[in-house]
């Protein structure tokens, strides 16, 4: 049996086989970019000037910064470009030893390895850098920072400031069982630990009480058990007082005084609950306590018949001629006129 094969058909088959065998892309099967994007009929050598290939648009990895000027072989070690991974650590050694993750772009840019916004990046952690912390060197908290190994460190105050807490003596933080949360008293602004904020909400330190040294009220390093009553600190100021005998007065200074320096101005407004002198008929009719209280220091004793229009016994008797049992004496006046009207 003889076969008659047409020559043109045979050549077509052989050409197809040959093209498949010899024209297989060295870049691997995943390469879909047209050869003419990088190569020309004159040479297989890539010419960046004449090539239309755009790495930024035709791949998933844009070249900018330091990447832009690199040779292709710096990243592509073979002609199979798909073998290159897009992760940072596929090309760059992780000097941080997995302590900050694998995404270099969290801290670095392709422009430079230098970190320019450390404070901003630290805000993404569980310990934002604020106040005096913002200006600290990394090694101040990360003891092994010289190895760029930023493994997590403690975020409580004592993790860094235990020595300061234990050594504090004025006042003694340990003896007085102060909080180990430094922010309770201290702020993150300024330098040093001085001028710590005193948490004194149970006894507000305002006006004259503000700015005092702790020892003005407390015995050295004893901050518990102090009586909050005025008399516990101001006994000497009350008895003897400079001008008015306070021995029979209540111990609550704020009944008459404000917290203004020097105990002035003083206003015994509580007097109106006994006899109105800040309101009613007697408002503005007196200048000193002794106008009515003639016996110094004895405020239970008072006089109604030694001032203004009440000091004339005959006139008072005439005005009260219709009052049975009228007596020209202070207790009788008060008995009938307890509100001064």
PECOR-V343918 format. One record per residue. RES is the residue in three letters. OMEGA is omega in whole degrees, 0 to 359 (999 if undefined). Layout:
RES&OMEGA, RES&OMEGA
This chain:
UNK&182, UNK&178, UNK&178, UNK&182, UNK&179, UNK&184, UNK&181, UNK&180, UNK&180, UNK&180, UNK&179, UNK&179, UNK&181, UNK&181, UNK&180, UNK&180, UNK&182, UNK&181, UNK&180, UNK&184, UNK&189, UNK&183, UNK&178, UNK&185, UNK&176, UNK&182, UNK&179, UNK&185, UNK&183, UNK&181, UNK&183, UNK&181, UNK&179, UNK&181, UNK&184, UNK&178, UNK&182, UNK&186, UNK&176, UNK&178, UNK&182, UNK&185, UNK&175, UNK&182, UNK&181, UNK&179, UNK&185, UNK&182, UNK&183, UNK&183, UNK&178, UNK&181, UNK&179, UNK&183, UNK&182, UNK&185, UNK&188, UNK&175, UNK&178, UNK&182, UNK&181, UNK&180, UNK&175, UNK&183, UNK&181, UNK&180, UNK&187, UNK&185, UNK&182, UNK&171, UNK&181, UNK&184, UNK&177, UNK&180, UNK&182, UNK&182, UNK&177, UNK&179, UNK&177, UNK&188, UNK&181, UNK&181, UNK&180, UNK&178, UNK&183, UNK&182, UNK&182, UNK&186, UNK&175, UNK&178, UNK&188, UNK&178, UNK&180, UNK&180, UNK&181, UNK&174, UNK&174, UNK&181, UNK&180, UNK&180, UNK&185, UNK&184, UNK&181, UNK&184, UNK&176, UNK&183, UNK&186, UNK&174, UNK&178, UNK&178, UNK&183, UNK&176, UNK&182, UNK&180, UNK&185, UNK&183, UNK&184, UNK&182, UNK&179, UNK&181, UNK&181, UNK&178, UNK&179, UNK&180, UNK&179, UNK&180, UNK&178, UNK&181, UNK&181, UNK&177, UNK&182, UNK&179, UNK&185, UNK&183, UNK&182, UNK&172, UNK&182, UNK&185, UNK&179, UNK&179, UNK&179, UNK&187, UNK&180, UNK&183, UNK&179, UNK&177, UNK&185, UNK&178, UNK&186, UNK&178, UNK&186, UNK&176, UNK&182, UNK&182, UNK&176, UNK&182, UNK&183, UNK&179, UNK&179, UNK&191, UNK&180, UNK&182, UNK&180, UNK&180, UNK&183, UNK&184, UNK&181, UNK&183, UNK&182, UNK&7, UNK&179, UNK&185, UNK&183, UNK&181, UNK&183, UNK&176, UNK&177, UNK&179, UNK&176, UNK&172, UNK&186, UNK&184, UNK&177, UNK&181, UNK&186, UNK&178, UNK&181, UNK&179, UNK&179, UNK&182, UNK&178, UNK&182, UNK&184, UNK&178, UNK&177, UNK&180, UNK&180, UNK&178, UNK&187, UNK&184, UNK&180, UNK&176, UNK&187, UNK&178, UNK&185, UNK&177, UNK&184, UNK&179, UNK&181, UNK&177, UNK&179, UNK&172, UNK&183, UNK&184, UNK&176, UNK&179, UNK&185, UNK&169, UNK&182, UNK&176, UNK&174, UNK&188, UNK&181, UNK&175, UNK&179, UNK&179, UNK&182, UNK&179, UNK&182, UNK&187, UNK&182, UNK&178, UNK&190, UNK&180, UNK&181, UNK&180, UNK&183, UNK&184, UNK&4, UNK&175, UNK&186, UNK&186, UNK&183, UNK&179, UNK&182, UNK&189, UNK&180, UNK&181, UNK&174, UNK&181, UNK&181, UNK&186, UNK&186, UNK&172, UNK&180, UNK&188, UNK&169, UNK&178, UNK&179, UNK&181, UNK&175, UNK&178, UNK&182, UNK&357, UNK&177, UNK&181, UNK&182, UNK&184, UNK&178, UNK&180, UNK&183, UNK&177, UNK&176, UNK&180, UNK&186, UNK&174, UNK&176, UNK&177, UNK&177, UNK&187, UNK&186, UNK&178, UNK&178, UNK&182, UNK&182, UNK&180, UNK&182, UNK&178, UNK&183, UNK&174, UNK&181, UNK&181, UNK&188, UNK&180, UNK&184, UNK&178, UNK&180, UNK&185, UNK&172, UNK&177, UNK&181, UNK&180, UNK&175, UNK&189, UNK&181, UNK&182, UNK&177, UNK&189, UNK&183, UNK&188, UNK&178, UNK&186, UNK&182, UNK&179, UNK&179, UNK&179, UNK&179, UNK&180, UNK&184, UNK&182, UNK&178, UNK&181, UNK&182, UNK&177, UNK&181, UNK&176, UNK&180, UNK&178, UNK&189, UNK&182, UNK&178, UNK&178, UNK&182, UNK&180, UNK&181, UNK&183, UNK&183, UNK&179, UNK&174, UNK&181, UNK&999
